[in-house]
Amino acid sequence: MKIATWNINSIRARIDRVISWLDRHEPDVLALQETKCRPDQFPFEQLHERGYHVEALGLNQWNGVALISRSPLEHIQAHFADVPLFGDGSEAEPRALAATVEGIRVYSLYVPHGRSLDDPHYRYKLSWLEALAIEAGSIADQPVALTGDFNIAPTDADVWDVAVFEGATHVSEPERAAFQRFLDLGYSDVVRTFVPEGYTYWDYQRLRFPRNEGMRIDFILTSPPLTARVSGAMIDRDERKGKGASDHVPVMITID
């Protein structure tokens, strides 16, 4: 079984790339982030034609997550318990979607960016991660995959030059501590075991990709029962190439 995650940066703009990638790599589950559309705008039909089951969560042109699966998606859950609100607080942002596939609980997660260390969005980010950790901890004894764009570089090696990020989000100690909490709960950054080096995101500006000035911020964190079954992993750097690429690339694990 193969589980993948990909911040697609607009599913409507990149559905052809998604389908092409699905055809080439044949994942059993693909979690998407930053779909940037409402469910009624999501290109379900093109995926259904290829036999995939699809669930999507979105409100407008911002955020949005989805799960694409060869097998039925069961026990579907939007958001997670006690998810914090941002802005006017009228509705939770579409940043988390979970479902069970062949006994594995898979989350598609788009962690808030944070913006800057003194921005309310940064405090929202930390609160969001705290609430997610509580739920993740309560099910850590089951096969669980927390997949998605965490908007955190957990180590200095996960950015091309940590000095560039001094005083900024993604590398601050509170954010790294929030990421570490999942590891303390028993979850494993399992891709790193098989792919010790490599980025998952390169900004469109300043020739970041050709210069390999990237960040490793997309992860698949597996609970102990699932970690024991992981036999391989990949970061598909080549998917950042070519016209119309997302600024993130797919990350995938193989499970026995």
C-alpha atoms as an extended CHARMM CRD file, in Angstrom:
* protein
*
       256  EXT
         1         1  MET       CA              0.0000000000        0.0000000000        0.0000000000  PROA      1               0.0000000000
         2         2  LYS       CA              1.2660000000        3.4820000000       -0.8800000000  PROA      2               0.0000000000
         3         3  ILE       CA              0.1960000000        6.6950000000        0.8790000000  PROA      3               0.0000000000
         4         4  ALA       CA              1.2240000000       10.0930000000       -0.5240000000  PROA      4               0.0000000000
         5         5  THR       CA              0.7640000000       13.7480000000        0.3260000000  PROA      5               0.0000000000
         6         6  TRP       CA              1.0420000000       16.8070000000       -1.9000000000  PROA      6               0.0000000000
         7         7  ASN       CA              0.3590000000       20.5030000000       -1.4370000000  PROA      7               0.0000000000
         8         8  ILE       CA             -1.0230000000       21.0260000000       -4.9120000000  PROA      8               0.0000000000
         9         9  ASN       CA             -1.4740000000       24.8360000000       -4.7260000000  PROA      9               0.0000000000
        10        10  SER       CA             -4.8270000000       24.7860000000       -6.5900000000  PROA      10              0.0000000000
        11        11  ILE       CA             -6.3740000000       21.5230000000       -7.7390000000  PROA      11              0.0000000000
        12        12  ARG       CA             -8.2670000000       23.1930000000      -10.5670000000  PROA      12              0.0000000000
        13        13  ALA       CA             -5.0640000000       24.6360000000      -12.0060000000  PROA      13              0.0000000000
        14        14  ARG       CA             -3.1690000000       21.3440000000      -11.6540000000  PROA      14              0.0000000000
        15        15  ILE       CA             -5.6720000000       18.5170000000      -12.0270000000  PROA      15              0.0000000000
        16        16  ASP       CA             -3.8590000000       17.3020000000      -15.1570000000  PROA      16              0.0000000000
        17        17  ARG       CA             -0.6070000000       17.0410000000      -13.2220000000  PROA      17              0.0000000000
        18        18  VAL       CA             -2.3620000000       15.2040000000      -10.4160000000  PROA      18              0.0000000000
        19        19  ILE       CA             -3.8760000000       12.6760000000      -12.8050000000  PROA      19              0.0000000000
        20        20  SER       CA             -0.5660000000       12.1900000000      -14.5740000000  PROA      20              0.0000000000
        21        21  TRP       CA              1.1890000000       11.6280000000      -11.2470000000  PROA      21              0.0000000000
        22        22  LEU       CA             -1.4840000000        9.1760000000      -10.1120000000  PROA      22              0.0000000000
        23        23  ASP       CA             -1.1090000000        7.2350000000      -13.3570000000  PROA      23              0.0000000000
        24        24  ARG       CA              2.6810000000        7.0610000000      -13.0190000000  PROA      24              0.0000000000
        25        25  HSD       CA              3.0130000000        6.2500000000       -9.3210000000  PROA      25              0.0000000000
        26        26  GLU       CA             -0.3130000000        4.5450000000       -8.5420000000  PROA      26              0.0000000000
        27        27  PRO       CA             -0.6600000000        5.5230000000       -4.8750000000  PROA      27              0.0000000000
        28        28  ASP       CA             -3.4730000000        3.9140000000       -2.9520000000  PROA      28              0.0000000000
        29        29  VAL       CA             -4.1430000000        7.1690000000       -1.0900000000  PROA      29              0.0000000000
        30        30  LEU       CA             -3.1830000000       10.7260000000       -2.0360000000  PROA      30              0.0000000000
        31        31  ALA       CA             -3.7690000000       13.5310000000        0.4570000000  PROA      31              0.0000000000
        32        32  LEU       CA             -3.9210000000       17.0080000000       -1.0630000000  PROA      32              0.0000000000
        33        33  GLN       CA             -3.5510000000       20.4170000000        0.5430000000  PROA      33              0.0000000000
        34        34  GLU       CA             -4.2220000000       23.9570000000       -0.6710000000  PROA      34              0.0000000000
        35        35  THR       CA             -6.8700000000       22.7580000000       -3.0770000000  PROA      35              0.0000000000
        36        36  LYS       CA             -8.2110000000       26.3420000000       -3.1230000000  PROA      36              0.0000000000
        37        37  CYS       CA            -11.8100000000       25.6190000000       -4.0670000000  PROA      37              0.0000000000
        38        38  ARG       CA            -15.2360000000       24.7790000000       -2.7150000000  PROA      38              0.0000000000
        39        39  PRO       CA            -16.3970000000       21.1680000000       -2.9670000000  PROA      39              0.0000000000
        40        40  ASP       CA            -18.7770000000       22.0960000000       -5.7940000000  PROA      40              0.0000000000
        41        41  GLN       CA            -15.7470000000       23.3680000000       -7.7570000000  PROA      41              0.0000000000
        42        42  PHE       CA            -13.5830000000       20.3090000000       -7.1210000000  PROA      42              0.0000000000
        43        43  PRO       CA            -12.8600000000       18.1630000000      -10.2370000000  PROA      43              0.0000000000
        44        44  PHE       CA            -14.3760000000       14.9800000000       -8.8240000000  PROA      44              0.0000000000
        45        45  GLU       CA            -15.4650000000       13.5700000000      -12.1790000000  PROA      45              0.0000000000
        46        46  GLN       CA            -11.9720000000       13.2810000000      -13.6480000000  PROA      46              0.0000000000
        47        47  LEU       CA            -10.8440000000       11.2760000000      -10.6260000000  PROA      47              0.0000000000
        48        48  HSD       CA            -13.9830000000        9.1630000000      -10.4260000000  PROA      48              0.0000000000
        49        49  GLU       CA            -13.4260000000        8.1810000000      -14.0660000000  PROA      49              0.0000000000
        50        50  ARG       CA            -10.1600000000        6.5550000000      -12.9770000000  PROA      50              0.0000000000
        51        51  GLY       CA            -11.8370000000        4.6440000000      -10.1890000000  PROA      51              0.0000000000
        52        52  TYR       CA            -10.8320000000        6.8520000000       -7.2660000000  PROA      52              0.0000000000
        53        53  HSD       CA            -12.9550000000        7.6780000000       -4.2560000000  PROA      53              0.0000000000
        54        54  VAL       CA            -12.6620000000       11.3470000000       -3.3100000000  PROA      54              0.0000000000
        55        55  GLU       CA            -13.5580000000       13.5380000000       -0.3640000000  PROA      55              0.0000000000
        56        56  ALA       CA            -12.8740000000       17.2730000000       -0.3080000000  PROA      56              0.0000000000
        57        57  LEU       CA            -13.1700000000       20.0340000000        2.2630000000  PROA      57              0.0000000000
        58        58  GLY       CA            -13.0990000000       23.6720000000        1.1930000000  PROA      58              0.0000000000
        59        59  LEU       CA            -14.8050000000       27.0180000000        1.6280000000  PROA      59              0.0000000000
        60        60  ASN       CA            -13.3970000000       29.3940000000       -0.9650000000  PROA      60              0.0000000000
        61        61  GLN       CA            -10.1990000000       30.0860000000       -2.8920000000  PROA      61              0.0000000000
        62        62  TRP       CA             -8.0360000000       29.6620000000        0.2150000000  PROA      62              0.0000000000
        63        63  ASN       CA             -6.8000000000       26.5720000000        2.0330000000  PROA      63              0.0000000000
        64        64  GLY       CA             -8.7190000000       23.3550000000        1.3220000000  PROA      64              0.0000000000
        65        65  VAL       CA             -7.8080000000       19.6840000000        1.7310000000  PROA      65              0.0000000000
        66        66  ALA       CA             -8.8060000000       16.4370000000        0.0420000000  PROA      66              0.0000000000
        67        67  LEU       CA             -8.3090000000       12.6710000000        0.1230000000  PROA      67              0.0000000000
        68        68  ILE       CA             -8.1440000000       10.5320000000       -3.0230000000  PROA      68              0.0000000000
        69        69  SER       CA             -8.2470000000        6.7610000000       -2.5700000000  PROA      69              0.0000000000
        70        70  ARG       CA             -8.4950000000        3.5580000000       -4.5800000000  PROA      70              0.0000000000
        71        71  SER       CA            -10.4580000000        1.9550000000       -1.7270000000  PROA      71              0.0000000000
        72        72  PRO       CA            -13.5600000000        3.4120000000       -0.0810000000  PROA      72              0.0000000000
        73        73  LEU       CA            -12.9930000000        6.2240000000        2.4040000000  PROA      73              0.0000000000
        74        74  GLU       CA            -14.6760000000        5.3190000000        5.6790000000  PROA      74              0.0000000000
        75        75  HSD       CA            -15.4170000000        7.2190000000        8.8910000000  PROA      75              0.0000000000
        76        76  ILE       CA            -14.8230000000       10.5670000000        7.2040000000  PROA      76              0.0000000000
        77        77  GLN       CA            -14.0830000000       13.4360000000        9.5520000000  PROA      77              0.0000000000
        78        78  ALA       CA            -13.7980000000       17.1380000000        8.7610000000  PROA      78              0.0000000000
        79        79  HSD       CA            -11.4370000000       19.0640000000       11.0610000000  PROA      79              0.0000000000
        80        80  PHE       CA            -10.5760000000       17.5240000000       14.4510000000  PROA      80              0.0000000000
        81        81  ALA       CA            -11.7370000000       17.8820000000       18.0250000000  PROA      81              0.0000000000
        82        82  ASP       CA            -11.5680000000       21.3900000000       19.5140000000  PROA      82              0.0000000000
        83        83  VAL       CA            -10.0710000000       22.8590000000       16.3520000000  PROA      83              0.0000000000
        84        84  PRO       CA             -9.4030000000       26.5780000000       16.9950000000  PROA      84              0.0000000000
        85        85  LEU       CA            -11.0030000000       29.2710000000       14.8690000000  PROA      85              0.0000000000
        86        86  PHE       CA             -9.3870000000       32.2640000000       13.1980000000  PROA      86              0.0000000000
        87        87  GLY       CA            -10.6890000000       35.5800000000       11.9560000000  PROA      87              0.0000000000
        88        88  ASP       CA            -14.3450000000       36.2010000000       12.6870000000  PROA      88              0.0000000000
        89        89  GLY       CA            -14.5660000000       32.7410000000       14.2190000000  PROA      89              0.0000000000
        90        90  SER       CA            -17.7560000000       31.8420000000       12.3990000000  PROA      90              0.0000000000
        91        91  GLU       CA            -16.4240000000       28.6270000000       10.8190000000  PROA      91              0.0000000000
        92        92  ALA       CA            -13.3190000000       26.4820000000       11.0420000000  PROA      92              0.0000000000
        93        93  GLU       CA            -10.8940000000       26.8690000000        8.1610000000  PROA      93              0.0000000000
        94        94  PRO       CA            -10.7540000000       23.8150000000        5.8380000000  PROA      94              0.0000000000
        95        95  ARG       CA             -7.3590000000       22.5310000000        6.9510000000  PROA      95              0.0000000000
        96        96  ALA       CA             -7.9170000000       18.9710000000        8.1480000000  PROA      96              0.0000000000
        97        97  LEU       CA             -9.7100000000       15.9710000000        6.6800000000  PROA      97              0.0000000000
        98        98  ALA       CA             -9.4390000000       12.3890000000        7.9320000000  PROA      98              0.0000000000
        99        99  ALA       CA            -10.7190000000        9.0180000000        6.7730000000  PROA      99              0.0000000000
       100       100  THR       CA             -9.9830000000        5.3460000000        7.3170000000  PROA      100             0.0000000000
       101       101  VAL       CA             -8.6500000000        3.3600000000        4.3590000000  PROA      101             0.0000000000
       102       102  GLU       CA             -8.1250000000       -0.3770000000        4.7320000000  PROA      102             0.0000000000
       103       103  GLY       CA             -7.7600000000        0.0160000000        8.4800000000  PROA      103             0.0000000000
       104       104  ILE       CA             -5.3670000000        2.9780000000        8.3580000000  PROA      104             0.0000000000
       105       105  ARG       CA             -6.4890000000        6.3840000000        9.6130000000  PROA      105             0.0000000000
       106       106  VAL       CA             -5.1730000000        8.9860000000        7.1620000000  PROA      106             0.0000000000
       107       107  TYR       CA             -5.1910000000       12.7430000000        7.7860000000  PROA      107             0.0000000000
       108       108  SER       CA             -4.6900000000       15.4080000000        5.1390000000  PROA      108             0.0000000000
       109       109  LEU       CA             -3.3760000000       18.4430000000        7.0360000000  PROA      109             0.0000000000
       110       110  TYR       CA             -2.6400000000       21.9890000000        5.9800000000  PROA      110             0.0000000000
       111       111  VAL       CA             -1.0980000000       23.6140000000        9.0450000000  PROA      111             0.0000000000
       112       112  PRO       CA             -1.5490000000       27.4080000000        9.2920000000  PROA      112             0.0000000000
       113       113  HSD       CA              1.4030000000       29.4100000000        7.9910000000  PROA      113             0.0000000000
       114       114  GLY       CA              1.8620000000       31.7050000000       10.9850000000  PROA      114             0.0000000000
       115       115  ARG       CA              2.8210000000       34.7630000000        8.8830000000  PROA      115             0.0000000000
       116       116  SER       CA              5.1380000000       36.3630000000       11.4660000000  PROA      116             0.0000000000
       117       117  LEU       CA              6.0850000000       35.7790000000       15.0810000000  PROA      117             0.0000000000
       118       118  ASP       CA              3.9980000000       38.7210000000       16.2970000000  PROA      118             0.0000000000
       119       119  ASP       CA              0.9590000000       37.9840000000       14.1240000000  PROA      119             0.0000000000
       120       120  PRO       CA             -2.2670000000       36.5080000000       15.5890000000  PROA      120             0.0000000000
       121       121  HSD       CA             -1.9670000000       33.8370000000       12.9040000000  PROA      121             0.0000000000
       122       122  TYR       CA              1.1920000000       32.5580000000       14.6220000000  PROA      122             0.0000000000
       123       123  ARG       CA             -0.6610000000       32.0440000000       17.9020000000  PROA      123             0.0000000000
       124       124  TYR       CA             -3.4630000000       30.4080000000       15.9330000000  PROA      124             0.0000000000
       125       125  LYS       CA             -0.9180000000       28.0680000000       14.3370000000  PROA      125             0.0000000000
       126       126  LEU       CA              0.4210000000       26.9320000000       17.6890000000  PROA      126             0.0000000000
       127       127  SER       CA             -3.0940000000       26.4500000000       19.1010000000  PROA      127             0.0000000000
       128       128  TRP       CA             -4.0850000000       24.4780000000       15.9950000000  PROA      128             0.0000000000
       129       129  LEU       CA             -1.0950000000       22.1750000000       16.3800000000  PROA      129             0.0000000000
       130       130  GLU       CA             -1.8040000000       21.7270000000       20.0740000000  PROA      130             0.0000000000
       131       131  ALA       CA             -5.3770000000       20.6030000000       19.4040000000  PROA      131             0.0000000000
       132       132  LEU       CA             -4.2200000000       18.2750000000       16.6350000000  PROA      132             0.0000000000
       133       133  ALA       CA             -1.6050000000       16.7330000000       18.9450000000  PROA      133             0.0000000000
       134       134  ILE       CA             -4.2420000000       15.9660000000       21.5530000000  PROA      134             0.0000000000
       135       135  GLU       CA             -6.3160000000       14.0640000000       18.9950000000  PROA      135             0.0000000000
       136       136  ALA       CA             -3.2460000000       12.3670000000       17.5150000000  PROA      136             0.0000000000
       137       137  GLY       CA             -2.1480000000       11.2370000000       20.9470000000  PROA      137             0.0000000000
       138       138  SER       CA             -5.5250000000        9.6790000000       21.6710000000  PROA      138             0.0000000000
       139       139  ILE       CA             -5.2250000000        7.3520000000       18.6490000000  PROA      139             0.0000000000
       140       140  ALA       CA             -1.4690000000        6.7170000000       18.6030000000  PROA      140             0.0000000000
       141       141  ASP       CA             -2.0370000000        3.0500000000       19.4320000000  PROA      141             0.0000000000
       142       142  GLN       CA             -3.8140000000        2.6120000000       16.0860000000  PROA      142             0.0000000000
       143       143  PRO       CA             -2.3840000000        2.7120000000       12.5250000000  PROA      143             0.0000000000
       144       144  VAL       CA             -2.3740000000        6.4610000000       11.7600000000  PROA      144             0.0000000000
       145       145  ALA       CA             -0.7110000000        8.6090000000        9.0920000000  PROA      145             0.0000000000
       146       146  LEU       CA             -0.5860000000       12.3640000000        9.7000000000  PROA      146             0.0000000000
       147       147  THR       CA              0.2010000000       13.6910000000        6.2470000000  PROA      147             0.0000000000
       148       148  GLY       CA              0.5030000000       17.1520000000        4.8180000000  PROA      148             0.0000000000
       149       149  ASP       CA              2.1020000000       20.5620000000        4.7600000000  PROA      149             0.0000000000
       150       150  PHE       CA              3.1690000000       21.2830000000        8.3290000000  PROA      150             0.0000000000
       151       151  ASN       CA              4.6990000000       24.6920000000        7.5260000000  PROA      151             0.0000000000
       152       152  ILE       CA              7.5300000000       23.8430000000        9.9320000000  PROA      152             0.0000000000
       153       153  ALA       CA             11.1720000000       23.0140000000        9.2080000000  PROA      153             0.0000000000
       154       154  PRO       CA             11.9760000000       20.8370000000       12.2480000000  PROA      154             0.0000000000
       155       155  THR       CA             15.7650000000       21.0490000000       11.9200000000  PROA      155             0.0000000000
       156       156  ASP       CA             18.2770000000       23.5310000000       10.5570000000  PROA      156             0.0000000000
       157       157  ALA       CA             19.0570000000       21.0460000000        7.7830000000  PROA      157             0.0000000000
       158       158  ASP       CA             15.4700000000       21.4160000000        6.5540000000  PROA      158             0.0000000000
       159       159  VAL       CA             16.1550000000       24.8930000000        5.1200000000  PROA      159             0.0000000000
       160       160  TRP       CA             18.8460000000       25.8940000000        2.6480000000  PROA      160             0.0000000000
       161       161  ASP       CA             20.1540000000       28.6430000000        4.9400000000  PROA      161             0.0000000000
       162       162  VAL       CA             18.7470000000       28.9190000000        8.4500000000  PROA      162             0.0000000000
       163       163  ALA       CA             20.2280000000       32.4140000000        8.8230000000  PROA      163             0.0000000000
       164       164  VAL       CA             17.7660000000       33.6560000000        6.1990000000  PROA      164             0.0000000000
       165       165  PHE       CA             14.9080000000       32.6450000000        8.5080000000  PROA      165             0.0000000000
       166       166  GLU       CA             16.2270000000       34.2190000000       11.6900000000  PROA      166             0.0000000000
       167       167  GLY       CA             13.3080000000       35.8390000000       13.5140000000  PROA      167             0.0000000000
       168       168  ALA       CA             10.7670000000       34.3280000000       11.1110000000  PROA      168             0.0000000000
       169       169  THR       CA              8.1780000000       31.5750000000       11.2150000000  PROA      169             0.0000000000
       170       170  HSD       CA              8.7510000000       27.9180000000       10.2900000000  PROA      170             0.0000000000
       171       171  VAL       CA             11.9760000000       27.6350000000       12.3060000000  PROA      171             0.0000000000
       172       172  SER       CA             11.0460000000       29.2280000000       15.6310000000  PROA      172             0.0000000000
       173       173  GLU       CA             11.5010000000       27.2050000000       18.7970000000  PROA      173             0.0000000000
       174       174  PRO       CA              7.7610000000       27.0940000000       19.6660000000  PROA      174             0.0000000000
       175       175  GLU       CA              6.9430000000       25.7310000000       16.2050000000  PROA      175             0.0000000000
       176       176  ARG       CA              9.7030000000       23.1490000000       16.3720000000  PROA      176             0.0000000000
       177       177  ALA       CA              8.5660000000       22.1650000000       19.8530000000  PROA      177             0.0000000000
       178       178  ALA       CA              5.0230000000       21.7130000000       18.4930000000  PROA      178             0.0000000000
       179       179  PHE       CA              6.3810000000       19.3870000000       15.7920000000  PROA      179             0.0000000000
       180       180  GLN       CA              8.5090000000       17.5380000000       18.3190000000  PROA      180             0.0000000000
       181       181  ARG       CA              5.4270000000       16.8450000000       20.3940000000  PROA      181             0.0000000000
       182       182  PHE       CA              4.1280000000       14.4670000000       17.7180000000  PROA      182             0.0000000000
       183       183  LEU       CA              7.4320000000       12.5880000000       17.8600000000  PROA      183             0.0000000000
       184       184  ASP       CA              7.2140000000       12.4830000000       21.6480000000  PROA      184             0.0000000000
       185       185  LEU       CA              3.7670000000       10.9270000000       21.2780000000  PROA      185             0.0000000000
       186       186  GLY       CA              5.3910000000        8.0920000000       19.3630000000  PROA      186             0.0000000000
       187       187  TYR       CA              4.8710000000        9.2650000000       15.7880000000  PROA      187             0.0000000000
       188       188  SER       CA              7.8140000000        8.9120000000       13.4070000000  PROA      188             0.0000000000
       189       189  ASP       CA              9.0660000000       11.2030000000       10.6670000000  PROA      189             0.0000000000
       190       190  VAL       CA              9.4020000000        8.0120000000        8.6950000000  PROA      190             0.0000000000
       191       191  VAL       CA             10.3080000000        9.5350000000        5.3220000000  PROA      191             0.0000000000
       192       192  ARG       CA             13.5140000000       10.9050000000        6.8280000000  PROA      192             0.0000000000
       193       193  THR       CA             14.6040000000        7.3470000000        7.6340000000  PROA      193             0.0000000000
       194       194  PHE       CA             14.5980000000        6.4530000000        3.9370000000  PROA      194             0.0000000000
       195       195  VAL       CA             15.3370000000        9.9080000000        2.4870000000  PROA      195             0.0000000000
       196       196  PRO       CA             17.6630000000       11.6440000000        4.9770000000  PROA      196             0.0000000000
       197       197  GLU       CA             18.1880000000       14.7170000000        2.8030000000  PROA      197             0.0000000000
       198       198  GLY       CA             15.9690000000       16.6380000000        0.4500000000  PROA      198             0.0000000000
       199       199  TYR       CA             13.4850000000       19.4930000000        0.3390000000  PROA      199             0.0000000000
       200       200  THR       CA              9.7660000000       19.3970000000       -0.4500000000  PROA      200             0.0000000000
       201       201  TYR       CA              9.1200000000       23.0850000000       -1.1930000000  PROA      201             0.0000000000
       202       202  TRP       CA             10.8210000000       25.7850000000       -3.2730000000  PROA      202             0.0000000000
       203       203  ASP       CA              9.4350000000       29.3010000000       -3.5900000000  PROA      203             0.0000000000
       204       204  TYR       CA              8.5930000000       30.4890000000       -7.1040000000  PROA      204             0.0000000000
       205       205  GLN       CA             10.6800000000       33.6380000000       -6.5940000000  PROA      205             0.0000000000
       206       206  ARG       CA             14.4270000000       34.2460000000       -6.9920000000  PROA      206             0.0000000000
       207       207  LEU       CA             15.1790000000       31.0220000000       -8.8530000000  PROA      207             0.0000000000
       208       208  ARG       CA             14.8320000000       29.0820000000       -5.6110000000  PROA      208             0.0000000000
       209       209  PHE       CA             14.3300000000       25.7430000000       -7.3400000000  PROA      209             0.0000000000
       210       210  PRO       CA             17.2570000000       25.8860000000       -9.7960000000  PROA      210             0.0000000000
       211       211  ARG       CA             19.4650000000       26.9580000000       -6.9080000000  PROA      211             0.0000000000
       212       212  ASN       CA             17.9840000000       24.2600000000       -4.6690000000  PROA      212             0.0000000000
       213       213  GLU       CA             17.1040000000       26.8510000000       -2.0400000000  PROA      213             0.0000000000
       214       214  GLY       CA             14.2540000000       24.9150000000       -0.5720000000  PROA      214             0.0000000000
       215       215  MET       CA             12.6040000000       23.7450000000        2.6330000000  PROA      215             0.0000000000
       216       216  ARG       CA             11.4590000000       20.4070000000        3.9950000000  PROA      216             0.0000000000
       217       217  ILE       CA              8.0150000000       21.1670000000        5.3790000000  PROA      217             0.0000000000
       218       218  ASP       CA              5.8080000000       18.3620000000        4.0080000000  PROA      218             0.0000000000
       219       219  PHE       CA              5.6930000000       15.2010000000        6.1040000000  PROA      219             0.0000000000
       220       220  ILE       CA              4.0820000000       11.8490000000        6.7350000000  PROA      220             0.0000000000
       221       221  LEU       CA              4.1680000000       11.1060000000       10.4580000000  PROA      221             0.0000000000
       222       222  THR       CA              3.2390000000        7.5200000000       11.3100000000  PROA      222             0.0000000000
       223       223  SER       CA              2.0180000000        6.0630000000       14.6030000000  PROA      223             0.0000000000
       224       224  PRO       CA              3.9900000000        3.1310000000       16.0780000000  PROA      224             0.0000000000
       225       225  PRO       CA              1.7250000000        0.3870000000       14.6530000000  PROA      225             0.0000000000
       226       226  LEU       CA              2.0760000000        1.8800000000       11.1650000000  PROA      226             0.0000000000
       227       227  THR       CA              5.7570000000        2.7820000000       11.4270000000  PROA      227             0.0000000000
       228       228  ALA       CA              6.5700000000       -0.8870000000       11.8790000000  PROA      228             0.0000000000
       229       229  ARG       CA              5.0000000000       -1.6000000000        8.4840000000  PROA      229             0.0000000000
       230       230  VAL       CA              6.7280000000        1.1200000000        6.4230000000  PROA      230             0.0000000000
       231       231  SER       CA              9.1820000000       -0.3610000000        3.9300000000  PROA      231             0.0000000000
       232       232  GLY       CA             10.1270000000        2.6360000000        1.8000000000  PROA      232             0.0000000000
       233       233  ALA       CA              9.6110000000        6.3190000000        1.0480000000  PROA      233             0.0000000000
       234       234  MET       CA             10.2840000000        8.9460000000       -1.5870000000  PROA      234             0.0000000000
       235       235  ILE       CA             10.2810000000       12.6830000000       -2.2040000000  PROA      235             0.0000000000
       236       236  ASP       CA              9.4410000000       13.2570000000       -5.8600000000  PROA      236             0.0000000000
       237       237  ARG       CA             11.6810000000       16.2540000000       -6.5360000000  PROA      237             0.0000000000
       238       238  ASP       CA             11.1940000000       15.9690000000      -10.2970000000  PROA      238             0.0000000000
       239       239  GLU       CA              7.5410000000       16.9800000000       -9.9310000000  PROA      239             0.0000000000
       240       240  ARG       CA              8.7300000000       20.5470000000       -9.2200000000  PROA      240             0.0000000000
       241       241  LYS       CA             10.0530000000       20.7410000000      -12.7840000000  PROA      241             0.0000000000
       242       242  GLY       CA              8.2260000000       21.9150000000      -15.8620000000  PROA      242             0.0000000000
       243       243  LYS       CA              5.5030000000       24.3850000000      -16.6440000000  PROA      243             0.0000000000
       244       244  GLY       CA              2.6770000000       24.7890000000      -14.1420000000  PROA      244             0.0000000000
       245       245  ALA       CA              4.2940000000       22.9350000000      -11.2570000000  PROA      245             0.0000000000
       246       246  SER       CA              3.1740000000       23.3890000000       -7.6710000000  PROA      246             0.0000000000
       247       247  ASP       CA              5.7720000000       24.9290000000       -5.3880000000  PROA      247             0.0000000000
       248       248  HSD       CA              5.5940000000       21.7000000000       -3.3160000000  PROA      248             0.0000000000
       249       249  VAL       CA              6.3130000000       18.1260000000       -4.4380000000  PROA      249             0.0000000000
       250       250  PRO       CA              4.6790000000       14.8120000000       -3.5060000000  PROA      250             0.0000000000
       251       251  VAL       CA              5.9740000000       12.7520000000       -0.5960000000  PROA      251             0.0000000000
       252       252  MET       CA              5.0820000000        9.0510000000       -0.4450000000  PROA      252             0.0000000000
       253       253  ILE       CA              5.5750000000        6.0180000000        1.7740000000  PROA      253             0.0000000000
       254       254  THR       CA              5.1870000000        2.3130000000        1.0170000000  PROA      254             0.0000000000
       255       255  ILE       CA              3.5460000000        0.0600000000        3.5910000000  PROA      255             0.0000000000
       256       256  ASP       CA              3.8080000000       -3.7210000000        3.7660000000  PROA      256             0.0000000000
